[in-house]
Structures are given as structure tokens and as C-alpha cells.
Amino acid sequence: MKNSKFLSLAAIALIALFVSSCGGIKKMKKNADLVSYTVTPKILEMHADSVEVSISGKFPPKYFNKKVIIEATPVIKYKDGEKAYKVQKLQGEKVEDNNTVISYTDGGSFSYTDKIPYNKGMRVSDLEIRISGYKAGHEDKKLDFEPKKIADGVIATPGLVQADAKPILGKDKFQRIVPESKSADIHFAIQQAIIKSKELKQEDIKALQDYINEVNNNDRKEFKGISLSAYASPDGGLDLNTKLAQNRAKSTEKYLKKELKKVKDASKEGFVSESTTAEDWDGFKQLLESSDITDKDLILRVLSMYSDPDVREKEIKNISKAYLQLADKILPQLRRSKLNVNVNLIGYSDDEITKIFNEKPDSLNVEEMLYAATLTNDNNQKAKVYQQVTKTYPNDWRGFNDLGYAYVKLNKIDDAKKAFQDAKKLDESNPIIINNCGVIALMKGEIDKAEEKFKAASGAGSEVNYNLGIVSIKKADYAGAVNYFGDACSFNAGLAKLLNGDNDGAVKAVDCAKDKDAAMNYYLKAIAGARSGDTDMMYNNLRAAISKDASLSTLAKTDMEFGKYFTDSTFKTIVK
């Protein structure tokens, strides 16, 4: 009997102890609605693949028990799961710990900021605050408060960024028509305009004759014309030299007619163009500058000091020793006619290049082979062409780079990465290749590495700034993204402006895009309408977007940009 009484008293004491330790907490739980919370932003937002939240909590006077510790945990709760932020501990005045202290008499407040990784399930979610409390020293006797919703979430508009980073081709230098020319000089004796037979036996004249015959018999070469320029040296009177240059032109034209008898285009008007120079001071100066003639600097000063040809000639003749050298080395070279045969080399047609590639690709030069890849819109065929380039011309970086470009378009990212690395071995500092390595990093989610590559690729092309704009959106630097995109007309440029608070600019950026009628452009304008409070703009563009891409209906239903319209009958009709 005594033992039974003892056990009963012990049980009573234990219960009393539990009640005394929990009583204050129960009261706090009962009055939990007296605690207020302010959440920033009011609807949670995703930026840089994270959801950050700032919470301010305020406790009223005579609420927080002096001996209690509470653990407050914000939690995003969504359909398929939940994700907790870090725990915030708060304590009463008599607790000996290092947490934020809340006064019983005056109440108090706390501030809290944290972020967690974003996932798509969070698009429609609630932010709850979950509290557990216990009396100091009795952590094993926690009392859980009722969870309290304090915000909605999550606006995930930055996640709409199109990760269409732009690789850059190593462009071909193919020219279907390549200009060619061949020249030769016919020299004359002093004050003579007769062509001596020995002049026609000179190597440059014989080579010119052979060239004319070769062009005339080559279907891939066509004459564009021949320029004939006749000159007189700047010694002697102007009238004499004028007539002399004209007569030399006539003699040369007569010679040409014989050579061009078999050229069918030679009879066309203007096929041979003529010009004469009575006193070739420019040629004189050019030859003099490259000569070793005594006092050449003095003669050059005379040329610069006097423009009158008679004065020039007189002053130069006064330099007697030098003039003898001029008469022997310089002046004879100026008594001439110059012939330039101008020709166009006609390259293969598009059909010929395609046919040759399919039958005998090795016979194409590298520019023709690279050009062959531009003749198809099939990225698999492009890859096939570039593979051939790497085999036939393994030292040309463009083959490997452009193969990587084709693989990016085919979404073969690992193959593209290897191809770009092979290109980099051939030209390590090439900014085009560096940009393309950045594209791979971005597609693999390596944002910092991609940014480093793009910044190192400065000058490679407008694609680099576009790629940096994508990086800036992903890093939540929306002002930076706007700067990189500039006045570009594209979805991403519009998205950057929207995220930077410029709704009108966002609409303009997509309205001037080449693909302005794409579904996502209308969807972006619908968001701009929602943010501006323009329901007509929102509904009209949302209708257009869904009519072009029905899957956007599902997206809109869970897009908190339209959260306050979820129960609206018009909205529900559009997204049904």
C-alpha cells in the first residue's frame, strides 16, 4: 500500500512538472495568430535559379514566455513536395543562449533572409512558417504550432530565358568569280614609238601571249577587258611627249589586234581601254625612291618643291652627275606601254559543288568544301561535309570548329565539345573558338565558366554579346542583360527588358523580331500586360500564344504572373 501511494505521488509530480514546462508554450501556440509576418516579395520569385525570401516577424507584448525557445522554419510547400529554408531560433529573456531575444513585456521582432534552389514544382506553392517551441532544457518536449501560410509563390519568369546560345562559324572564303590579271611592258627607244621585234621576245610579253591563249581556251575563264597605258619619260618638251605617248599607244593597240584575233569578245566596244601619260613623274618618283642613284634625296626634294614640269627638268639637269645616272637607269624604264589583261575565273556552280562533293570530295579546295556545307539546311549533312573537311584539310581550324557548330545544332553537346577542343589545338587564342567553348559550358549549366569564355571572346561577333545577355539573365543581372542585348529584336532581349521593369520595351523587342509571330513572343506580351494591369493586352496575347502552342495553356495555369486571374472566368476560358 505504501509503495502504491509513493508511485501515485511520483506520477502526480511528473505531470505537474510537464504542465509547468509546457504551459507557457501552449499559450503561445494558442495565440500564434497574434504574431505578424511581412514577406518580401509578397509573391516569391525565382532569380538565378534560387528562391530568396526576406521575412520580418513581430511579437506582441506579453506573448513570448521568458523561458521558451522557438524554432521558426519557412517552408515552400507544393504539390509534389516541399523545401525548407534554414531554421531561425528565438528565445525568451531568461534563456541562456545566443539566439535573438524577444522581450515578454515589450514584445519584439526579428528579420530573416535565406534562399533555396528552385525547382519547377514550386511554380504554384505556399510559403508556410512552421514553429516548434520548448522550454529551455527540455528540447525533447517540443510542441509544434499549427503551420501558417504567409506568402504565395513562385514567379519563375526568368526561367523562360531561351538557352539558345549562339556558336559562330568559321566562314568560308569561297568566291564564285575570282578576278585575275596578267601584265607586261613594251619598252621604246628614246623619242620613238616603233615596237622593236626584240621587245616582243621578252619573257613578260611571251607569258602574256600564252596567258591570252590559255584564257581563250578555258571555259572557266572569261576576259573582262584589257587596259593599255602608254607613257613618255619626263625629259623633253610637253608637246613632244604628249604626241609620243599617243603614238606609243597606237603602236601597242596595233600589236594587240593581232594577238586578239581569236578572242571573240575583243571586238566589243570598250574591250581595250586606253590612257596616255605625257610625262610620267609618278613613275619617275617611284623608281627613284627604290634606286641607289647618287643625290636621289636631293632630286626628290626638287620634285616636292616644284610642280612645274619644265622647272623640275631644269633643276634636275643642273645636278649633272645624278642626271647622267637618271638617263641611264631610270628614264629608259619610263618609255613604255603597259598592258593589263583582266580576267574573271568562274568557279563551280552550287549544283556542281554538291555533285563533286558527293562523288569526289577530295577534288574540292577547302573554301569550296566549306561552302558546300552552306548549300543544305540539313544539319546532319552539314556535319558530314565538315567531317570531310577535317579529314582532307586537318590543319584548318574551321573544319573542326564548324563541325562543332553543326553538332550544337543537332544537340550533340559532347561531340560538339570535342570538335571545339580539336579546333582550339590548332588556334588556341581564336576568339570564335573561345566563344564556342563558352556555348558548350552554358549548355552544360556551367554559367561562370561560360561567362569567362564569352568575355575572352570579345570581338568575335555580335553573337558574343547575345550569349553574355543570356548569362546575365541566368545570374539575375537584368540591367546587364539589357546592356548586352542592346537594341536587339528577340525574345531574350524582350525578356531582359521585362525583368528590368521595362514592359513597353519588352513588347517592342519582340514585335520587331524576325520570329515575332512565335508563340513565346505573344506569351511574353501577355505577361507584360499582366504586369501593367492591361487585361485586354494580357488576354489577347495569351489567346494568340495558346492558339500557336497549346502547351502554353498548361504553363499559364501555373504561372504566378497570372496568379490573381486564376479564378477569373475569362482567364479560365482561355486556358481551359
Secondary structure, 3 states (H helix, E strand, C coil): CHHHHHHHHHHHHHHHHHHHHHHHHHHHHHCHHHCEEEEECCEEEEECCEEEEEEEEEECCCCCCCCEEEEEEEEEEECCEEEECCCEEEECCCCCCCCEECECCCEEEEEEEEEEECCHHHHCEEEEEEEEEEECCCHHHCEECCCEEEEEEEECHHHHCCCCCCCCCCCCCCCCEEEEEEEEEEECCCCCCCCCHHHHHCHHHHHHHHHHHHHHCCCCEEEEEEEEEEECCCCCCHHHHHHHHHHHHHHHHHHHHHHCCCCHHHHCCCCEEEEEECCCHHHHHHHHHCCCCCCHHHHHHHHHHCCCHHHHHHHHHHCHHHHHHHHHHHHHHHCEEEEEEEEEEECCCHHHHHHHHHHCHHHCCHHHHHHHHHHCCCHHHHHHHHHHHHHHCCCCHHHHHHHHHHHHHCCCHHHHHHHHHHHHHHCCCCHHHHHHHHHHHHHCCCHHHHHHHHHHCCCCCHHHHHHHHHHHHHCCCHHHHHHHHCCCCCHHHHHHHHHCCCHHHHHHHHHCCCCCCCHHHHHHHHHHHHHHCCHHHHHHHHHHHHHHCCHHHHHHHCCHHHHHHCCCHHHHHHCC
